Amino acid sequence: MIMDQYQDNFDAHSENLSRALYSYFSDKEEKENLPVLDQLLRRLVRVQVQMGRIFLNPSETLEITDSPTALNAIGAENEKCPLVFTEMGRLYFRRYFQYEYEIAQCLRRLGEQTESSLAIKAESLFNEKFRSSVDEFQALAIAVAMHQRWMILCGGPGTGKTRTMVIFLSLLIQIDSKAQVALVAPTGKAAFRLQQALEQAMIELGLPDSLKSQVSSFSKTYTIHRLLGVVHGSVDFHRNKTNQLPHDVVVVDEASMVDLPVMSKLFQSLKPSARIILSGDADQLSPVQGGGVFNSLVRASDSNMFLQNDLELLSKFSSVPLASVSSNALTGRVVTLMKSHRQDRSKQGRNLGILCDLISKGDAGEVLSFIHHHNEGIELIESLDDSKLETILSEGFENLRKAEKVEDALSTLNDFRVLCAHNLGRYGVDQWNERAKYSMKSSEETFSPIVIRTNDYGIDLFNGDDGVQKEEKAYFSKGGGVREVAKSRLSSTSSAFALSIHRSQGSEYGRVLLVLPPPEAKLLSRELLYVAVSRAKQGIVLVGDSESLASAVKQVGEVQAGVAELI
């Protein structure tokens, strides 16, 4: 029933958009072409509304017409038409094609500026101070980051992406103390977590206080929107191709979450001599707004393959057996970290790591077998009505319920969280928020978690920031302290006992209760399941039957972007 309602809303939205476009183009087309254009627009609008899709494939287009360019609204890549039919046979709205073209141009320009001087200067310093602190793939990534003007650092949870970045920054600051570095993430929550992860990595690496202080002041953490400067009431930013960023290095964390328009505008804002590093996990969900640039580039690349001319330099950093391939735009710029360091964690953490690996491999039988063997830290409950769930909810939020001080309440926020694929209905966020509230069972008003739903630059709170509320006050962790805000000043918030899986990206929780929808749910996918499981550090309870789990593992989400072919 819920899925039917979702589909009805989706279809209505798609119908309204296609009607508006059809009306706009109707006076520009010959009468006999209008039905064909109408069908194309309906399909194109539909994939624009869906996640990860930004164009029609050749087969989708040719099902409707064998001559798209015969329509006045459709032209070639270099023509001034609202729809673009590319040499690859793909049909785009021009705006989305232009976004991809701008990214490809920038990557091509950066790729032509490869130099080895920074890597050469870093070699002895790295081997002397940091070589023993990293595995071979992390060492390789550091070498590539020093050598290339742009690179992609890919890896799952526990593979050491943050540690790799900290060492890169430590080397950079000792070589060039005047360099300007920006560390960015797609959401306020992700940016905050990035800052925390960097500080923790510096402690684990045993950096001297003087170097820690330098790294902290050397590299500022921002949301992408804050770095570029939002123009209120506009989709544009203050920083753009005519007013570029001053930074020499830009590192994008959780890059898989960045949609095509924002990624394009970030690239356009880079000065010609800049370096950019995209860090993320290609097994995670594509951005909600479409255009999975990071995931598409990773899937189109020969990861951990390099040009013959680069092998000698890279071998001075890492003993990974290096292979060369013929040159293409992505060769030598994509490094995938292969070693998980979850063995350093608890047994529960290691089991969660194994489960993530099994999910990413796509073998539903192995996933189910692992879960059903009652591995520590992993539990499956097959009924939403199981009374055990109320106990799990009550125990999960017990520390929050007992918290008397704001600081104590905030410290419990990431202990436990409910994650759902949907927002509405029996399997959705709204209903599980109500179940969690009921489980608190307190006669007195207690702290309750909330999440910010829109960026509010006036009070320095952003979409995805979470905190707690009590009575008429809300509280957030900011800059190592507590930020107090009157609830009346918050423009858009929602209860956060339960969150959508999409909203949880960039966060980690001690334990997670994951609510899986029925196996026929359209949102179920391997990426969705992987993201949810990888949010947990100590344990997960999966609520749903084996068929839903199997369906999620088998269904690969559609990620489509044409950037790699345009470079």
Stockholm file with secondary structure:
# STOCKHOLM 1.0

chainA/1-567         MIMDQYQDNFDAHSENLSRALYSYFSDKEEKENLPVLDQLLRRLVRVQVQMGRIFLNPSETLEITDSPTALNAIGAENEKCPLVFTEMGRLYFRRYFQYEYEIAQCLRRLGEQTESSLAIKAESLFNEKFRSSVDEFQALAIAVAMHQRWMILCGGPGTGKTRTMVIFLSLLIQIDSKAQVALVAPTGKAAFRLQQALEQAMIELGLPDSLKSQVSSFSKTYTIHRLLGVVHGSVDFHRNKTNQLPHDVVVVDEASMVDLPVMSKLFQSLKPSARIILSGDADQLSPVQGGGVFNSLVRASDSNMFLQNDLELLSKFSSVPLASVSSNALTGRVVTLMKSHRQDRSKQGRNLGILCDLISKGDAGEVLSFIHHHNEGIELIESLDDSKLETILSEGFENLRKAEKVEDALSTLNDFRVLCAHNLGRYGVDQWNERAKYSMKSSEETFSPIVIRTNDYGIDLFNGDDGVQKEEKAYFSKGGGVREVAKSRLSSTSSAFALSIHRSQGSEYGRVLLVLPPPEAKLLSRELLYVAVSRAKQGIVLVGDSESLASAVKQVGEVQAGVAELI
#=GR chainA/1-567 SS CHHHHHHHHHHHHHHHHHHHHHHHHGGGSCGGGHHHHHHHHHHHHHHHHSTTCCSBCHHHHHTTCSCGGGSTTEECTTSCCSEEECTTSCEEEHHHHHHHHHHHHHHHHHHTTCCCHHHHHHHHHHHHHTGGGSCHHHHHHHHHHHHCSEEEEECCTTSCHHHHHHHHHHHHHHHCTTCCEEEEESSHHHHHHHHHHHHHHHHHHTCCHHHHHHHHHHEEEEEHHHHHCBCTTSSCBSSBTTBCCCCSEEEETTGGGCCHHHHHHHHHTSCTTCEEEEEECTTSCCCTTSCCHHHHHHHHSCTTEECGGGHHHHHTTCCSCCEECCCCTTTTCEEECCCCCGGGSCHHHHHHHHHHHHHHHTCHHHHHHHHHTTCTTEEEECCTTCTHHHHHHHHHTHHHHHCCSHHHHHHTTTTEEEEESBSSSTTBHHHHHHHHHHHHCCSSCCCEEEEECSCBTTTTBCTTCEEEEETTEEEEEETTEEEEEEGGGCSSEEECSEEEHHHHTTCCEEEEEEECCCTTCTTCCHHHHHHHHHTEEEEEEEESCHHHHHHHHHCCCCCCCCHHHHC
#=GC SS_cons         CHHHHHHHHHHHHHHHHHHHHHHHHGGGSCGGGHHHHHHHHHHHHHHHHSTTCCSBCHHHHHTTCSCGGGSTTEECTTSCCSEEECTTSCEEEHHHHHHHHHHHHHHHHHHTTCCCHHHHHHHHHHHHHTGGGSCHHHHHHHHHHHHCSEEEEECCTTSCHHHHHHHHHHHHHHHCTTCCEEEEESSHHHHHHHHHHHHHHHHHHTCCHHHHHHHHHHEEEEEHHHHHCBCTTSSCBSSBTTBCCCCSEEEETTGGGCCHHHHHHHHHTSCTTCEEEEEECTTSCCCTTSCCHHHHHHHHSCTTEECGGGHHHHHTTCCSCCEECCCCTTTTCEEECCCCCGGGSCHHHHHHHHHHHHHHHTCHHHHHHHHHTTCTTEEEECCTTCTHHHHHHHHHTHHHHHCCSHHHHHHTTTTEEEEESBSSSTTBHHHHHHHHHHHHCCSSCCCEEEEECSCBTTTTBCTTCEEEEETTEEEEEETTEEEEEEGGGCSSEEECSEEEHHHHTTCCEEEEEEECCCTTCTTCCHHHHHHHHHTEEEEEEEESCHHHHHHHHHCCCCCCCCHHHHC
//
